Amino acid sequence: MLYTLSRCPSHRARLGELSEQVYLPQPSLSRLVDRLERQGLLAREADPSDGRGVVVALTGAGAQRRREVGGRHVAAIARHLGHVDVDELHELARLATRALPPDA
């Protein structure tokens, strides 16, 4: 969720937009947002383009946590794929891309 928000314009998105990107059902997504909000990693704000709507915004603490987790994630991938050569990485990327939904 933190990574997804970090890639959104102004680090903000409506819940409906997020649900399309994180592949969670609405109830699970709402619970996740609640937990991250309690931890100070996200904030709910009025949607500036539609006063009736709500957007979820990445906080400074959320951006920092995303960087920390992202760094550990990259290190873990390097540990597990360090023995794979460049041609194999290209093939892995090709196969992973084929596995994405057509509209991704």
C-alpha positions as CSV (number, residue, x, y, z in Angstrom):
1,M,0.0,0.0,0.0
2,L,2.8,2.4,0.9
3,Y,4.6,1.7,-2.3
4,T,1.5,2.1,-4.4
5,L,0.7,5.5,-2.8
6,S,4.3,6.6,-3.3
7,R,3.7,6.1,-7.1
8,C,0.5,8.1,-7.2
9,P,0.4,11.8,-8.1
10,S,1.0,13.9,-4.9
11,H,1.2,10.5,-3.0
12,R,-2.7,10.5,-2.8
13,A,-5.4,8.3,-4.2
14,R,-9.1,7.5,-3.6
15,L,-9.8,4.1,-2.1
16,G,-11.4,2.9,-5.4
17,E,-8.2,3.7,-7.3
18,L,-6.1,1.9,-4.7
19,S,-8.3,-1.2,-4.7
20,E,-7.6,-1.6,-8.5
21,Q,-3.9,-1.5,-7.9
22,V,-3.4,-3.5,-4.7
23,Y,-5.8,-6.3,-5.6
24,L,-7.6,-6.4,-2.2
25,P,-11.3,-6.6,-1.7
26,Q,-12.8,-3.4,-0.3
27,P,-13.3,-4.6,3.3
28,S,-9.7,-5.8,3.5
29,L,-8.4,-2.6,2.0
30,S,-10.4,-0.5,4.4
31,R,-9.0,-2.5,7.4
32,L,-5.5,-2.0,6.0
33,V,-6.0,1.7,5.6
34,D,-7.3,1.9,9.2
35,R,-4.3,0.1,10.6
36,L,-1.8,2.2,8.6
37,E,-3.6,5.4,9.6
38,R,-3.5,4.4,13.3
39,Q,0.3,4.0,12.8
40,G,0.6,7.4,11.3
41,L,1.7,6.1,7.9
42,L,-1.4,7.3,6.0
43,A,-3.9,10.1,6.5
44,R,-7.4,10.5,5.1
45,E,-8.2,13.8,3.5
46,A,-11.1,15.4,1.8
47,D,-10.9,15.0,-2.0
48,P,-10.1,18.4,-3.4
49,S,-11.8,17.6,-6.7
50,D,-15.0,16.2,-5.0
51,G,-15.8,17.4,-1.5
52,R,-17.9,14.3,-0.8
53,G,-15.0,11.9,-1.4
54,V,-12.0,11.0,0.6
55,V,-8.5,10.4,-0.5
56,V,-5.8,8.5,1.3
57,A,-2.4,10.3,1.6
58,L,1.0,9.0,2.4
59,T,2.5,10.8,5.4
60,G,6.1,11.7,5.9
61,A,6.4,8.7,8.3
62,G,4.8,6.5,5.7
63,A,7.2,7.6,3.0
64,Q,10.1,6.9,5.4
65,R,8.7,3.4,6.2
66,R,8.3,2.7,2.5
67,R,12.0,3.5,1.9
68,E,13.1,1.3,4.8
69,V,11.0,-1.7,3.7
70,G,11.9,-1.1,0.0
71,G,15.6,-1.2,0.9
72,R,15.2,-4.5,2.7
73,H,13.2,-5.9,-0.1
74,V,15.8,-5.0,-2.7
75,A,18.5,-6.5,-0.5
76,A,16.5,-9.8,-0.2
77,I,16.0,-10.0,-3.9
78,A,19.7,-9.5,-4.5
79,R,20.5,-12.2,-2.0
80,H,18.0,-14.7,-3.7
81,L,18.8,-13.8,-7.3
82,G,22.5,-13.0,-7.0
83,H,23.4,-16.2,-8.7
84,V,21.1,-15.6,-11.8
85,D,22.9,-14.3,-14.8
86,V,21.7,-11.3,-17.0
87,D,20.1,-13.4,-19.7
88,E,18.1,-15.4,-17.1
89,L,17.0,-12.1,-15.5
90,H,15.8,-10.9,-18.8
91,E,13.8,-14.1,-19.3
92,L,12.4,-13.8,-15.8
93,A,11.3,-10.2,-16.6
94,R,9.7,-11.4,-19.8
95,L,7.8,-14.2,-18.1
96,A,6.6,-11.9,-15.3
97,T,5.4,-9.3,-17.8
98,R,3.4,-12.0,-19.6
99,A,1.8,-12.9,-16.3
100,L,0.4,-9.4,-15.8
101,P,-3.2,-8.7,-16.7
102,P,-3.6,-7.2,-20.2
103,D,-4.6,-3.8,-18.9
104,A,-1.7,-3.5,-16.4
